[in-house]
Amino acid sequence: MEIGKQFLLSLKLAFIALNTITNTNLYVHATPPQDPVKCSSNINTCTITNAYGMFPDRSICRVADVAYPKTEEELVSVVAEASKNGRKMRVATPTSHSIPKLVCPDNGDGGLLISTRFLNRVIEIDKTRMILTAESGVLLKDLINEAAKVGLALPYSPYWWGVTVGGMLATGSHGSTLWGRGGAVHDHVVGLRIVTLAGPEEGYAKVRTLVSSEITAAVGNSSVDGEEQSGGFDAARTSLGVLGVVSQVTFQLQPMFKRSITFQMKNDNDLGDQIVNFGYQHEFADIAWYPSQRKVVYRLDDRISSSVFGNGLYNFIPFRPTLSLLTASIRASEEIQEYLGDANGKCLVGIASTTALYLSAYGLTNDGVSMKGYPVIGYQNRMQASGGCLDGPNDFKLTTCPWDPRIKGLSFYELGVSIVMSKVKAFVEDVQSLVNLDPKALCVLDLYNGFLIRYVKASTSYLGKDEDGVQFDFTFYRSKNPLTTRLYEDVLEEVEQMALFKYGGMPHWAKNRPIAFIDAINKYRNAAAFLAVKQEWDPLGLFSNEWTDQVLKGGDHVSIVKEGCALEGLCICSEDIHCAPMSGYYCRPGRIYKEARVCRKTMV
């Protein structure tokens, strides 16, 4: 079949799929995700995984038992009992969307998991002071909607509403802005309560009340001492879960406002010059970049008065409920293309997919039903996040989130690396140079919407960002077999290593493959201050696990060196056996970044 007909066929199929997804969203319910915790009635052992069904090293995390506290008092009791007995503890959220192995306690079958599933109440909303206090298990969806009921808004948030208050703080989750206090959720926290270890004289556990020294008056609590106002607060706002269990969080909100969004597609020739300025021109700016297509979609997204007419909704299409059969067929197509090395097919489907998303405004509608034209104007709580595939009856055989591991659906890596402003242009130009060497090399990203480029602002949180920068998120195919190679394996690895090591990028704590965390802690100027708080609050390391110990130690303690380890990002290859020599993939230098070591298909 000639290329033109292939393209038209792919485009037609993409629109059929898109129409199916849209209709599914309107007429049937989605399926909530499975509980990440599973306990066997026959064996006194529970397991936990993440929402994607596997950790980066594909290991199984087993724990002896799981606690489900419903109040702060019950939480204190759980922590005290574990502390008294020297048990390792980790905290689990009801949705478990972190890719790294944050959640797994050590001690094998002796570890304790503390779930925040029932710590899910909004405790107080003070409209006058514009503050909201919520328990750590409250979902972002519920947080923003409860605030909206009284005319208040959380100004910035992640785009996916299936994350919890505690999870967002633990991993430094953020939206996109360089304005105001920044887009990280932790920079809009003015107070929190965290349950930490204590000595026998204090009952083995205690609640610490931490308040921002800048805005203590907003919380109405000036009784805490200076140490907990400053150091403890700045450590606990992005804690990786190694300091204790966050019980309650108080947010500084803003009066409800509306946003005006327009998407514009342009050529990417001047992206390196435009990328920095664009973030200062629009408060909620972000960019979708498709380098193999030489296209970029700018999101012109600004705050406007609530009095402006419009009741728009941003219901992002990939987060909507999807027919399980459709998701399975997409995955089957991916696997066939990977097996055949079908780069042309990847590029055609990528063009079809991104074109369909752009023409459908990525899920924006002017009234919640139909898209009539730009700009789309709507209230903040209807525009800032979405995730309809989380809601509905338990019938995953019909519809579910596309990545639900219960179906033969999508399996992927999601990388997120932030690069400081002064280095962003050079990184963009390096990626463009890679594409110039082989224009098909990054088509593999287009099925997953290319690079999502968001803006991040410097933070006073110890493990927040040190400087203003740009985060590059990109998602790509992951095989169910850890020893299976990928199409253009070497190019993706080179982009990853360039971002992390050539340009000193900081990895998102809830994303990435293990190599992203090589010496990552030493990229933070306040790392020593964070570790000092950790040592004071948890000297026995009961809230730490093997993964956090490796990351916080610095250096390269995270790599798992074995046959095929580079294929999964468990290591950076130094020998051919770390790739797949039997399949023709050997360890070679990068094409642009020569210091990179990547698995390239090579004739020998």
Secondary structure, DSSP 8 states (H G I E B T S, - for coil): --HHHHHHHHHHHHHHHHHHHHHHHHHS-------SEEE-SSSS-EEE--TTS--TT---EEESEEE---SHHHHHHHHHHHHHTT--EEEE-SS---SSS-S--SSGGG-EEEE-TT---EEEEETTTTEEEEETT-BHHHHHHHHHHTTEE-S---SBS--BHHHHHHHT-B---SSTT-SBGGGGEEEEEEEEE--GGGTTEEEEEEE-SSSHHHHT---S-HHHHTHHHHHHTT-TT-S-EEEEEEEE-EE--EEEEEEEEEESTTHHHHHHHHHHHSTT-EEEEEGGGTEEEEEEEEEE-TTSS---EE--GGGS-EEHHHHHHHHHHHHHHHHHT-HHHHHHHHHHHHHHHHHTGGGEESSSS----S-EEEEHHHHS-B-GGG-S-S-TTTEE-TT-TTSS---EEEEEEEEEHHHHHHHHHHHHHHHHH-TTTTGGGGGGTSEEEEEE---SSTTS-SS-EEEEEEEEE--SSTT---TTHHHHHHHHHIIIIIS--EE-TTSS-GGGGTTGGGG-TTHHHHHHHHHHH-TT-TT--HHHHHHHH-SS-S---STTGGGGTSS--SSGGGSBGGGTEEEEE-SSSTT-EEEEE---
